[in-house]
């Protein structure tokens, strides 16, 4: 099971699920403590942006003095390497600030990695479960490259746009659960 949540919900989710794997894709310079019972915790710090710009709306946890940092190939490689041994029968929790973009991009990678021949179906499933998902577009580009998918994930998200938005400065997305077996059988 892939469980997506916000930083706000991280501890309660980990207490109730006891995942083996945890990925924190959160602000540069901020690393949340590893909840007890989590044996593998990847902590990555980068902003939910696609390029450095004064126009970016960035939500951070008291790390505003650190320059903007978009996701890069090294971050993506760390996610790929960390999840290499993850299997869908094991729980993995992925969180970012709001549970909408960086964590959803990472979940998208895992869903498409597990079912690479049916990208459109995967994204349609993701959209049914998470109408609020707005995966970081730069991360998606890197994951498409890793999976040799051209722009299939991007095109699928264009076909199934998000329908719910959150003001991440004041509220967070709900905890979201993705079941890979359910996705494989989704029509």
C-alpha positions, 0 to 999 in steps of 0.5 A: 500500500502507498500512503500519502499524507501531509507533514501535519499527519505524518506521526499519526499515520506512522503510528497507525500503519507502522510502515517499513518505508518512509519518504520525506520530500520536504523543505530544504534544510528541514528533516523530520524525525524518524517515527518509531517502528520505521526502519527505512527513512529517506529524507530529501529537501527540495521545494515544490517548484519547477524553476527558481523564481521570485513568483514561486509560492513556497511553504516552508517549516522555518527554513526561509533563509535557504535559497530555493531548490527545485527537485533535481536528478540526484533527488530522483535517483535517491527516490529510485534507489530507496524504493528499489527493494519496496514491494507493493505488499509492504506499506510505504508512507510518502509525505510532503508539506501538504500531501498534494505535489511532491509526495504525489509525484513520488507515488505516481512514479511507484504506481507507474513503475508497477504497471508501466504498460498502462499509464493512462489507467494508472493515472485515471486510478490515481485521479479517482482516489486523489482528485486533489493530486497535483504532482510536481511537474519537474519530478514527473519529467524526471520519472518519465525519463527514468521509466522510458515513458516519453511524456505519457504520464504528463499526457495522462495527467492532462487528460485527467486534471485535478478537480480539488485545490488546497491552500497549503498555507492553511490546510492539508490534503486528506491522507490518501491510500493507493492499492497497487493490486486495485490499480492493476484491475481498475477500468 
